Amino acid sequence: RTQPHRVLGVKTHAPMRTHMFEDLDVPTKGNVLFIVRNPLRAVASYVSFFMSLREHAVELREDVVRARFKDNYLSLLEAWDVHARYFLHEFRGRDLVIRFEDFQQKPVEVLLESILPWLGVDVQRPGLKNRLECAKNVHRGRHGVFNAFARAHTYKMTFIQQHRDVAWSLLNATLLQLGYSYSDL
């Protein structure tokens, strides 16, 4: 039985309504660290995740993921928008929005400047920055908190102009609010 006061965090894609998945466990209060990802990359990852029967460790062939992406990207981009807009405009708890790409590129800075202060951690504690830098350097292998955001694939899916144009057209307002530009797609 769950004891809410003992829960540190829950990963969710809610609210996300698609023909592939419907998550009714939508958080309505509390604290939310919302990590948002480039929508095209998020959709490709989501397609891969579902095709691998919800197993992150399984890598599918790029051509297989690309074919399913082509069939589903419109509805999944719309689902990404529903998800992002919910946490930007409707969620009534305390939230912090972090771009996945920012955390991936500068994990120590994002932790010290945004996430840890939001969690109530005194970032002026002696040695904290050094510990974070050490953790980042030690865990550059396959495991560790910093690599949880850098799952390795043997391919990096590329998107055609049409994908970028459609994403920008559908998601423009949300993308701009999150600090994304067309070139980020």
N, C-alpha and C positions, 0 to 999 in steps of 0.2 A: 504494500500500500504506500502511495506517495505521501511524503511529508513536505509540503511546499516550502517550509522554512529551511529545509535542507537542500533544496535544489539550487545548484549554482547556475546552470544554464540549460537551455533546450534549443536544439537546432530545429528550425521549421522552415518550410517553404510557404506556410499559410500567410495570408489567404492566397491561394492559387487555384483557380478553377480552369481546368482544361479537360479535354476528352480523355487524357491519359491519367489524370490524377485529380482527386479532390480532397483537400485537407480541411476538415471542419474544426480542427483544433487551433483556432485563431486567438492569439493572445490579445486581451483587451485592456489589461492594466499591468502594473509592475514596471520593471526596467527592461529595456530592449536595446541591445547593441546590434544595430542593423548594419550588416556588412553587405553592400550592394556591389554587383559585378557588372562589367560591360555586358549589355543584354545579348549580343550575338554570342559571346563566349559562354555566357550563362546558359543559353539555349542549347548550344552544342554539348556542353557538359551534362545538361539535364537529359538530353536525348541519349547520350552515351550511358548515363546512369540507369535509365529505365530499360534500355536495350540489354544491359548486362544484368538484368533482374535485380536492380538496386544494390549492386555490389561495386563499390568504388575501386577495389583492387583489380578488377577485370578490365583489360584493355581490348577494345574492339578495333577491327580494321577501319582505317579512315574512310574508305569508300562506302562501308556499311553505315557508318555514322552520318556521312555526307548525304546519302540517299534518304535516310529517315529525317535528317535535318530539313532537307528540301521539302518533304511532305508535311512537316509540322511547324516550321519556324514562325509562320504568321500567328497561329493560335498561341504558341509559346511566348512570342514577343508581347502579345496582348496580356497574357498571364503575368509576365514579368512586370508589366506596367501596373496591373492591378495590385500586385504585391508591393511594389515600390511606392505607389501612391497611398496605399493603406498606411504604411509607416511614416510617410511624409505628412499626411493630412488628417488621417482618421484615428490613429492610435492615440489613446488618451493617457497613457502612462509616460514615464520618463524615458527618453530615447537619445541615442547617439548614433549618427549616421557616419559610417566609414566606407570609403571606396576600397574595394578589394585590391585594386591595382596599386593604390597608395600604400596599403599595408604590405603588399608583396614587395614593393620597391624600397620602402623605408620602414621596416618593422619597428626598429628601436625608436625612431622619431615619433611614429604614430602612437606607439605605446606610451612614451613619455609625455607627449604633448596633448593627447586626446583620451585614449582608453583608460590609462591608469588614474589620471585625475578624476575622470567621470566615475570610476569605481571607488573613489575616495582614498586612493593610495597616495601617500606623501612622496612625490617624485624627487624631492630634495634629499631624501634619505641617502646618507653617504654610501657610495659603492653601488647604488641601484643601476645606474647607467652602465657601469663596467660589467655587472652581472648579466644585464640584458645583451650587451655586446658579446660577452663570452658565450652565452646560450645560443646566440645567432651563429657564431663561428663554429661552435662544437657540433651543432645540429644541422650542418649543411648537407649531411647524408640523407638517407631516405626517411628518417624519423625525426620527430621533434616539433615543437609548437610552431616554429617558423616555417617548416616545410609542409605543415598541414595545409598551407595555402599555395603549395607549389607541386601538386601531383604531377609526376613526370609521365609524359606520353612519348611514344616514338615519333609522333607527328604533331605538328601545330596546325590546326585547321585554319585555312585561309578562307576569306569570304569574298564573294564577287561584288561588284559595284551595286548590283540590284539589291543584294542583302543589306548593304549599308544604306542605300537610298530608302528602302522600305522601313528599316529600323528608325532612321532619322525622321521620316515622315510620320510614322505612327507614334513615336515616343518623344518627339522634340521637346515639349514642355518639361517632361519629367527628366530627360537627359540634361537639359540646361540647368534645372534646379539642383541636380546632383553634381554639377560641375563638369559634365562630359561635353565634348565638342564632336563635330562630325568626324574629325580626324582620329578621334579615339576609337571609332568603330572600325 
